[in-house]
Amino acid sequence: MPTFAPRSEPIKKREQVTQREKELVLALKNQLPVNKLEKLAEKYRQAQLSFLKAQLHVIREQELQKRKTTMKQANIEQEILTCSNKSVAELINEAQKLH
């Protein structure tokens, strides 16, 4: 029997998004070359998509168990589309606004 109860939230994925965001902001502060910024922005996008997909998985799992959820599946699917359609330049501009 496991020592800890299973997670009901994608905590690790959220931490990965935060870490990738910090890496991108730090790269902007250090004025790294554009090609490195593009790679970091792409990693940030992948982390965001992974987090959103994990949220969808949680929603579907709760629906299978007939439990109520506060997250809306349609909103998350729309965020996935928005995030996947953003260009690398848009991601870099968002990170510049953060720092």
PyRosetta script that sets phi, psi and omega in degrees:
from pyrosetta import init, pose_from_sequence

init()
pose = pose_from_sequence("MPTFAPRSEPIKKREQVTQREKELVLALKNQLPVNKLEKLAEKYRQAQLSFLKAQLHVIREQELQKRKTTMKQANIEQEILTCSNKSVAELINEAQKLH")
pose.set_psi(1, 135.7)
pose.set_omega(1, -177.4)
pose.set_phi(2, -66.8)
pose.set_psi(2, 149.8)
pose.set_omega(2, 179.4)
pose.set_phi(3, -73.6)
pose.set_psi(3, -36.8)
pose.set_omega(3, -177.7)
pose.set_phi(4, -112.2)
pose.set_psi(4, 149.5)
pose.set_omega(4, 176.6)
pose.set_phi(5, -71.8)
pose.set_psi(5, 149.7)
pose.set_omega(5, 178.5)
pose.set_phi(6, -63.0)
pose.set_psi(6, 150.3)
pose.set_omega(6, -180.0)
pose.set_phi(7, -73.6)
pose.set_psi(7, 144.1)
pose.set_omega(7, 176.7)
pose.set_phi(8, -106.1)
pose.set_psi(8, -2.3)
pose.set_omega(8, 178.9)
pose.set_phi(9, -129.9)
pose.set_psi(9, 149.6)
pose.set_omega(9, 177.7)
pose.set_phi(10, -81.5)
pose.set_psi(10, 67.9)
pose.set_omega(10, -174.6)
pose.set_phi(11, -64.6)
pose.set_psi(11, -44.6)
pose.set_omega(11, -177.8)
pose.set_phi(12, -62.7)
pose.set_psi(12, -39.1)
pose.set_omega(12, 179.3)
pose.set_phi(13, -66.6)
pose.set_psi(13, -38.2)
pose.set_omega(13, 177.9)
pose.set_phi(14, -63.1)
pose.set_psi(14, -41.2)
pose.set_omega(14, 178.4)
pose.set_phi(15, -64.8)
pose.set_psi(15, -36.6)
pose.set_omega(15, 178.1)
pose.set_phi(16, -65.4)
pose.set_psi(16, -40.0)
pose.set_omega(16, 177.4)
pose.set_phi(17, -62.1)
pose.set_psi(17, -45.3)
pose.set_omega(17, 179.6)
pose.set_phi(18, -61.1)
pose.set_psi(18, -42.7)
pose.set_omega(18, 179.8)
pose.set_phi(19, -64.1)
pose.set_psi(19, -45.1)
pose.set_omega(19, 179.5)
pose.set_phi(20, -64.6)
pose.set_psi(20, -36.3)
pose.set_omega(20, 177.9)
pose.set_phi(21, -64.7)
pose.set_psi(21, -43.7)
pose.set_omega(21, 178.7)
pose.set_phi(22, -62.4)
pose.set_psi(22, -41.6)
pose.set_omega(22, 178.9)
pose.set_phi(23, -61.2)
pose.set_psi(23, -41.8)
pose.set_omega(23, -179.1)
pose.set_phi(24, -67.9)
pose.set_psi(24, -43.1)
pose.set_omega(24, 178.8)
pose.set_phi(25, -64.1)
pose.set_psi(25, -41.6)
pose.set_omega(25, 178.7)
pose.set_phi(26, -64.1)
pose.set_psi(26, -39.0)
pose.set_omega(26, 177.8)
pose.set_phi(27, -64.0)
pose.set_psi(27, -37.2)
pose.set_omega(27, 177.4)
pose.set_phi(28, -67.3)
pose.set_psi(28, -40.4)
pose.set_omega(28, 179.2)
pose.set_phi(29, -64.1)
pose.set_psi(29, -37.4)
pose.set_omega(29, -179.2)
pose.set_phi(30, -84.9)
pose.set_psi(30, 0.4)
pose.set_omega(30, 177.7)
pose.set_phi(31, 53.0)
pose.set_psi(31, 54.6)
pose.set_omega(31, 177.3)
pose.set_phi(32, -70.5)
pose.set_psi(32, 161.2)
pose.set_omega(32, 178.9)
pose.set_phi(33, -60.0)
pose.set_psi(33, 157.6)
pose.set_omega(33, -175.1)
pose.set_phi(34, -60.4)
pose.set_psi(34, -39.9)
pose.set_omega(34, -177.9)
pose.set_phi(35, -64.3)
pose.set_psi(35, -36.1)
pose.set_omega(35, 176.5)
pose.set_phi(36, -69.4)
pose.set_psi(36, -38.6)
pose.set_omega(36, 177.0)
pose.set_phi(37, -62.1)
pose.set_psi(37, -40.4)
pose.set_omega(37, 179.4)
pose.set_phi(38, -63.6)
pose.set_psi(38, -41.5)
pose.set_omega(38, 178.3)
pose.set_phi(39, -64.2)
pose.set_psi(39, -42.8)
pose.set_omega(39, 179.1)
pose.set_phi(40, -67.4)
pose.set_psi(40, -36.9)
pose.set_omega(40, 177.9)
pose.set_phi(41, -65.3)
pose.set_psi(41, -38.1)
pose.set_omega(41, 178.5)
pose.set_phi(42, -67.5)
pose.set_psi(42, -39.2)
pose.set_omega(42, 176.0)
pose.set_phi(43, -64.0)
pose.set_psi(43, -38.1)
pose.set_omega(43, 177.7)
pose.set_phi(44, -63.5)
pose.set_psi(44, -43.6)
pose.set_omega(44, 179.0)
pose.set_phi(45, -61.8)
pose.set_psi(45, -43.9)
pose.set_omega(45, -179.9)
pose.set_phi(46, -62.8)
pose.set_psi(46, -38.5)
pose.set_omega(46, 177.8)
pose.set_phi(47, -65.4)
pose.set_psi(47, -41.3)
pose.set_omega(47, 177.5)
pose.set_phi(48, -62.0)
pose.set_psi(48, -46.6)
pose.set_omega(48, -179.9)
pose.set_phi(49, -62.7)
pose.set_psi(49, -40.1)
pose.set_omega(49, 178.7)
pose.set_phi(50, -62.7)
pose.set_psi(50, -41.9)
pose.set_omega(50, 178.3)
pose.set_phi(51, -64.1)
pose.set_psi(51, -44.8)
pose.set_omega(51, -179.9)
pose.set_phi(52, -64.5)
pose.set_psi(52, -39.6)
pose.set_omega(52, 178.0)
pose.set_phi(53, -67.1)
pose.set_psi(53, -34.8)
pose.set_omega(53, 176.1)
pose.set_phi(54, -65.3)
pose.set_psi(54, -38.2)
pose.set_omega(54, 176.1)
pose.set_phi(55, -63.0)
pose.set_psi(55, -41.6)
pose.set_omega(55, 176.6)
pose.set_phi(56, -60.6)
pose.set_psi(56, -40.5)
pose.set_omega(56, 179.0)
pose.set_phi(57, -61.9)
pose.set_psi(57, -41.5)
pose.set_omega(57, 179.0)
pose.set_phi(58, -62.4)
pose.set_psi(58, -43.4)
pose.set_omega(58, 179.7)
pose.set_phi(59, -61.9)
pose.set_psi(59, -47.3)
pose.set_omega(59, -178.6)
pose.set_phi(60, -63.5)
pose.set_psi(60, -38.2)
pose.set_omega(60, 178.8)
pose.set_phi(61, -64.3)
pose.set_psi(61, -40.7)
pose.set_omega(61, 178.9)
pose.set_phi(62, -69.0)
pose.set_psi(62, -35.9)
pose.set_omega(62, 176.9)
pose.set_phi(63, -64.7)
pose.set_psi(63, -38.7)
pose.set_omega(63, 177.8)
pose.set_phi(64, -64.7)
pose.set_psi(64, -32.4)
pose.set_omega(64, 179.5)
pose.set_phi(65, -88.9)
pose.set_psi(65, 5.5)
pose.set_omega(65, 178.4)
pose.set_phi(66, 59.6)
pose.set_psi(66, 38.1)
pose.set_omega(66, 177.0)
pose.set_phi(67, -108.0)
pose.set_psi(67, 153.3)
pose.set_omega(67, 177.8)
pose.set_phi(68, -76.4)
pose.set_psi(68, 147.9)
pose.set_omega(68, 176.0)
pose.set_phi(69, -133.3)
pose.set_psi(69, 149.1)
pose.set_omega(69, 179.9)
pose.set_phi(70, -89.6)
pose.set_psi(70, -15.8)
pose.set_omega(70, -179.4)
pose.set_phi(71, -84.0)
pose.set_psi(71, 145.7)
pose.set_omega(71, 179.2)
pose.set_phi(72, -103.8)
pose.set_psi(72, 124.2)
pose.set_omega(72, -177.1)
pose.set_phi(73, -62.8)
pose.set_psi(73, -41.5)
pose.set_omega(73, -178.4)
pose.set_phi(74, -63.6)
pose.set_psi(74, -39.0)
pose.set_omega(74, 179.3)
pose.set_phi(75, -64.4)
pose.set_psi(75, -42.0)
pose.set_omega(75, -179.2)
pose.set_phi(76, -68.6)
pose.set_psi(76, -39.5)
pose.set_omega(76, 177.2)
pose.set_phi(77, -62.7)
pose.set_psi(77, -37.6)
pose.set_omega(77, 177.2)
pose.set_phi(78, -66.1)
pose.set_psi(78, -40.0)
pose.set_omega(78, 177.3)
pose.set_phi(79, -63.4)
pose.set_psi(79, -37.5)
pose.set_omega(79, 178.4)
pose.set_phi(80, -62.5)
pose.set_psi(80, -45.2)
pose.set_omega(80, 178.3)
pose.set_phi(81, -62.2)
pose.set_psi(81, -44.5)
pose.set_omega(81, -179.4)
pose.set_phi(82, -62.2)
pose.set_psi(82, -45.9)
pose.set_omega(82, -178.2)
pose.set_phi(83, -65.9)
pose.set_psi(83, -41.1)
pose.set_omega(83, -177.9)
pose.set_phi(84, -72.9)
pose.set_psi(84, -22.0)
pose.set_omega(84, 179.9)
pose.set_phi(85, -91.1)
pose.set_psi(85, -6.8)
pose.set_omega(85, 179.1)
pose.set_phi(86, -71.8)
pose.set_psi(86, 142.3)
pose.set_omega(86, 176.2)
pose.set_phi(87, -81.4)
pose.set_psi(87, 165.5)
pose.set_omega(87, 179.3)
pose.set_phi(88, -63.2)
pose.set_psi(88, -37.5)
pose.set_omega(88, 179.6)
pose.set_phi(89, -62.3)
pose.set_psi(89, -39.0)
pose.set_omega(89, 178.0)
pose.set_phi(90, -65.0)
pose.set_psi(90, -40.0)
pose.set_omega(90, 178.1)
pose.set_phi(91, -63.9)
pose.set_psi(91, -40.8)
pose.set_omega(91, 179.4)
pose.set_phi(92, -66.5)
pose.set_psi(92, -40.5)
pose.set_omega(92, 177.8)
pose.set_phi(93, -63.4)
pose.set_psi(93, -38.8)
pose.set_omega(93, 177.3)
pose.set_phi(94, -62.9)
pose.set_psi(94, -41.2)
pose.set_omega(94, 180.0)
pose.set_phi(95, -67.3)
pose.set_psi(95, -34.6)
pose.set_omega(95, 177.6)
pose.set_phi(96, -64.8)
pose.set_psi(96, -36.0)
pose.set_omega(96, 178.4)
pose.set_phi(97, -66.6)
pose.set_psi(97, -28.8)
pose.set_omega(97, 179.8)
pose.set_phi(98, -72.3)
pose.set_psi(98, -30.2)
pose.set_omega(98, -177.7)
pose.set_phi(99, -107.3)
pose.dump_pdb("model.pdb")
